[in-house]
């Protein structure tokens, strides 16, 4: 009799638990029910593209999601194509976007009807550095050597290659010109991979590419880093070439160029998603950043490891937007200026 009564009690407990789970207002953990589109508002081969595809590989290798991640490049209009896609997908939790500083530069430079507040901030994954690169076959060993040569050659004689127009690379180029009196001809390309290739081929004289976009060519002895646009030297001390580590590259400030610039590598979702849906992705990225593959990517690409989420992330983005307004006004890059 006692056994039968205990069985009835267990059955009742199971039914009560099930009823509670499906009761109105019960907390349900959300997860994707179909493949997640991972929008890349940039061309192939660049830093954003490489990071998004690295995340896809890590998630698949370690089984961190039941559904697939599908990276999709939408670089049209300096990334506006990708941003507008996500803006117009309000409430869709099966779409995320990796952002770089074109989150600010594209709407400011083009007037496209988009602002980062049209999206939901999820996670800052890292900040990306910029390095002043030259072809290793040239004689320039320091930023001073290069700038003096550019000035001696005359306005516009030296070509600076970069990703897109009125975006990060050209903003840094404008700051270099304002700070030194050198004048470059800025030549835009579609992605950071193409920018590095153009410098290797001698079609431009310098670039301010991200580390991850040029590291393979540096390792192969084709490119030379002159300085990094960081406040402090990079912390990575493992040798990249037989002679140099990332930590051996001087900052541009210590080299006499009073310029620093870091670029966002962050994740947003469409507007109108729920806190549970945002939490799913922040939990996912918390697992991604603990993998050995991610840690290797961070070192190979010499990333700044700052990571933010929630209000801290949104506040950082708001401050960075204001900084870009000031930088772009000074350079004359604001639409209609």
Buried (B, 14 or more C-beta within 10 A) or exposed (E): EEEEEEEEEEEEEEEEEEEEEEEEEEEEEBBBEEEBBBBBBBBBBBBBBBBBBBBBBBBEEBEBBEEEBEBEBBBEBBBBBBBBBBBEBBEBBBBBBBBBBBBBBBBBBBEBEBBBEBBBBBBBBBBBBBBBBBBBEBEBEEBBBBBBBBBEEEEEBBBBBBBBBBBBBBBBBBBBBEBBEBBBBBBBBBBBBBBBBBBBEEEBBBBBBBBBBBBBBBBEEBBBBBBBBBEEBBEBEEEBBEEBBBBBBBBBBEBBBEBBBBBBBBBBBBBEBEEEBBBBBBEBBEBBBEBEBBEEBBBBBBBBEEBBBEEEBBEBBEEBBEEBEEBBEEBEBBEEE
